[in-house]
Amino acid sequence: MNVDIGNALATVASPGVSRASLERLDSQVAAAHERIERGMENREHGYESLNLPQRTDPDEIRAAVEPIADAEVLFTVGIGGSSLGAATITNALESDTETVFLDNVDPEWVTSHLERISLENAAINVVSRSGTTAETLANFLVVRDAFESAGVDWTERTIVTTGEAGPLRDLANRHDLPSLKVPDGVPGRFSALSAVGMVAAAVCGHDLEALLEGAAAERETLTGSLFECPAYAYGATAYALDKRGAGVNAMMPYAESLETYAEWFAQLWAESLGKDGLGQTPVRALGVTDQHSQLQLYRAGPRDKLVTFITTQEGTDRGIPETDVSELAYLGDATLGELLAAEFEATEASLAAAGQPNVRIELERVDEYELGGLLYGMEAACVLAGELYSVNTFEQPAVEWAKKATRGLLGGGEFEEAEAVADKTELRVER
Ligand SMILES: O=P(O)(O)OC[C@H]1O[C@H](O)[C@H](O)[C@@H](O)[C@@H]1O
């Protein structure tokens, strides 16, 4: 990926960052890079994620999915880091295999999928690093029950990816299911380029080697300077802008196929950096759709935002048919791709003219190689930003409270029901 931070520099108005301040920031980047390299070398928790391009074995993943490789529909049962990486990859790329990601436990939604799909031709990919996440385990029990009811032996149609030990590992062992291990030292939201993200990609027939090659190429750019490394340029700019008041980061790809990437980014950025009263709030957006929904706020609302665009150079294009309506004649000479590009340029210019900082991430096209680079590059940007903020990028203690409270409310121990609902203000307004 390439990163253009031109519009984030303070050429127009605050809260842009000046070139001089970026040059000062560069020495902090150099120190952070040393820490990151050391963490990678010593395979420390979290930093190990940046070694995945060298560590992940595509042959092992392909061999494990062999028994279910013929699936016409693949249910991936997982949530957060155990779902969004795989969804980003498979939603971005074309495949004959349909993918369904069951993260939410909304019964109506889960049921609608199970009733719509013919389960004889389906398979289950259950993923949980901890092996204890209530939503994932509940959905898995529901899905396997639906398979049984449809007369399908779920043990023949399930693959498990989980940690070394835990309830899901025990279940896999008990039923002798094909299974893969979440690599040590890799938190869920950094695991897209391991089995966690790549099992679904393998079943869909995507090029796993190219995903890893794209990531490896990005890894090669990790040097001590933000002026040489696109990932660090992005991480450092986002951090510097946040320090100047841009506490919101709107991720806005201009390719429908990358919509899920914005969701993946939201978890990465929020869970990794949102701690100790620090962090930048990620917002999910999509060009051109959100030009007609959120752009008014981005341009004329509070000066508290960085807008991150993702553009692609190549892809399928389609001509716009000519019409005899004279006001629309200008469209007849163009293609949808040209219209999209013009919309992007106009939006970028409009924000820059209003002094609203924005950054452009450029991809050649949406394919495995570029996606691998985009995922890896953003992870590296996030790790760098975590060093600059001086937070522990790789933990998420605040999420644990609600997880325990949920278990407590269901009688799963550890947490008293009274504690889970304590201090609720009694104010209810009824129709
Ligand atoms: O992979 P699992 O252990 O099931 O965890 C799934 C998700 O659970 C929690 O909500 C964590 O905050 C996420 O970081 C994690 O990705």
Ligand as a Chemical Component Dictionary entry (heavy atoms), coordinates in Angstrom:
data_LIG
# 
_chem_comp.id                   LIG 
_chem_comp.type                 NON-POLYMER 
_chem_comp.pdbx_formal_charge   0 
_chem_comp.three_letter_code    LIG 
# 
loop_
_chem_comp_atom.comp_id 
_chem_comp_atom.atom_id 
_chem_comp_atom.alt_atom_id 
_chem_comp_atom.type_symbol 
_chem_comp_atom.charge 
_chem_comp_atom.model_Cartn_x 
_chem_comp_atom.model_Cartn_y 
_chem_comp_atom.model_Cartn_z 
_chem_comp_atom.pdbx_ordinal 
LIG O1 O1 O 0 -11.439 -15.317 19.831 1  
LIG P1 P1 P 0 -12.228 -15.189 21.075 2  
LIG O2 O2 O 0 -11.451 -15.616 22.288 3  
LIG O3 O3 O 0 -13.542 -15.898 20.981 4  
LIG O4 O4 O 0 -12.527 -13.670 21.300 5  
LIG C1 C1 C 0 -13.339 -12.913 20.439 6  
LIG C2 C2 C 0 -13.298 -11.463 20.851 7  
LIG O5 O5 O 0 -13.693 -11.428 22.217 8  
LIG C3 C3 C 0 -13.567 -10.211 22.947 9  
LIG O6 O6 O 0 -14.656 -9.408  22.753 10 
LIG C4 C4 C 0 -12.294 -9.466  22.725 11 
LIG O7 O7 O 0 -12.420 -8.141  23.173 12 
LIG C5 C5 C 0 -11.901 -9.451  21.277 13 
LIG O8 O8 O 0 -10.602 -8.918  21.175 14 
LIG C6 C6 C 0 -11.921 -10.854 20.705 15 
LIG O9 O9 O 0 -11.519 -10.801 19.364 16 
# 
loop_
_chem_comp_bond.comp_id 
_chem_comp_bond.atom_id_1 
_chem_comp_bond.atom_id_2 
_chem_comp_bond.value_order 
_chem_comp_bond.pdbx_ordinal 
LIG O1 P1 DOUB 1  
LIG P1 O2 SING 2  
LIG P1 O3 SING 3  
LIG P1 O4 SING 4  
LIG O4 C1 SING 5  
LIG C1 C2 SING 6  
LIG C2 O5 SING 7  
LIG C2 C6 SING 8  
LIG O5 C3 SING 9  
LIG C3 O6 SING 10 
LIG C3 C4 SING 11 
LIG C4 O7 SING 12 
LIG C4 C5 SING 13 
LIG C5 O8 SING 14 
LIG C5 C6 SING 15 
LIG C6 O9 SING 16 
# 
